[in-house]
């Protein structure tokens, strides 16, 4: 889990929602993660998945914001991940 820079382990900070592909920049207050760092926007996490991760079944929490002064040394991921969950196929309800 997370990236490893020396002895410092931290969250990956994925750049998008795994369901709707919405951008989730490092300062986003809309990002939700589970304990495995599966990443979704608040709309998908709450309305499509009822607060439970479709990948692992864990609960979602708001992703912490990395302080801007730490982003240069510990940048967020640029790898976009989407998964074909049935709930992602239609409009958000």
Steps between C-alpha positions, in 0.01 A plus 500: 500500500617850426826617357828453676761774515768381736336415832201724434187320383208701373179478305523475124246782435346358183397771250146384417184321605523130415133505397417821309862611429438844657823687574599489868801730543708474820305781673157357412258483790281271285741202494402191698726202574473163672777335702648359177509850345232421244403852394159636405332840489251577777204472260589147388607385848179619662236461228620212285666288773317606819828573679656156446788434263393277207853356481557390860180572694671748734352830610594825328649799678597842370850487354741721694647799317878498463646840595603692185858540623535118506374438145835569331684241710203260519296547179161341440460215254432582135376148417126508435307189603140417409314177563192361331255478790136451403405808704729716284315424177218753529428847631555568867180463701 
